[in-house]
């Protein structure tokens, strides 16, 4: 399905003025014809004016008003005839109907949030009918603006099998109205489903945290890619995956971002303990490395200054005592020996 842009249709104002003038003339003709009919004269003027008053309203459905970044997909007796794009006051065949299968679909995204005030306003417009040819169903107009879809959180297993919860926000817009309307049944639901599928395909390639011997790029070489540490790369791959899937629906994916990332509740506590244990081990390793260096420095300084001569047994005792003092969790409380060293 190829999109056809209708041009040269911005005749809404002249047609509306002509319609008002025609109605005014028809009313005047009906009054004059009624007077002539009372006098017994020819009723042709009255009949013609009455026919015009009863049938001229057919012109009104052909008047279309579009705001900036709006479009109308038009069909005539089931056949696609073209799309109106751009702001303006248009006039088309009054028997044309606008098509938007996603008009009543409400997702968690910009443009679909309807509050009570807007609902009452739309209800009032529907009760009043059509004004200057605008559609009774305001949703028939297709928005060409950039929109953001807040996809619901999903529970997915990463490449190590750990269940995680992840949510994304997808920024998108329609670039081909004909494909969006006719190639898929409902382009909003189609986009949401493809976002879910693409998210699962990409997330299961990565671990939550950096893990050894994991290849996330597919080149056969282990790397340090992870969902938490490589969020930009993951978001870019998710965007490309979604774009490939929605190309036939005439949708362009502008950006995809991770909005929520956490371990699933059933393993969150265990993983937190694991992270704490890892942090404690790293801290202890640093403390031990520093203590060994300080002990080595102390022994070297004692030998250089010839302060005291220690045999191997006394050196071992000194090293043990210094390591206990430097690596302990609490302040040392030494016992001072005031007697002989031996």
Secondary structure, 3 states (H helix, E strand, C coil): CCCCECCCCCCHHHHHHHHHHHHHHHHHHHHHHHHHHHCCCCCHHHHHHHHHHHHHHHHHHHEEEECCCEEEEEEECCEEEEEEECCEEEECCCCCEECCCCCCCCCCECCCCCCHHHHHHHHHHHHHCCCCCCCCCHHHCEECCCEEEECCCEEEECCCCCEEEEEEEEEEEECCHHHHHHCCCCHHHHHHHHHHHHHHHHHCCCECCCCCCCCCCCCCCCCCCECCCCHHHHHHHHHHHHHHHHHHHCEEEEEEEEEEEEECHHHHHHHHHHHHHHHHHHHHHHHHHHHHHHHHHHHHHHHHHCCCCCCHHHHHHHHHHHHHHHHCCCCCCCCCCCCCCC
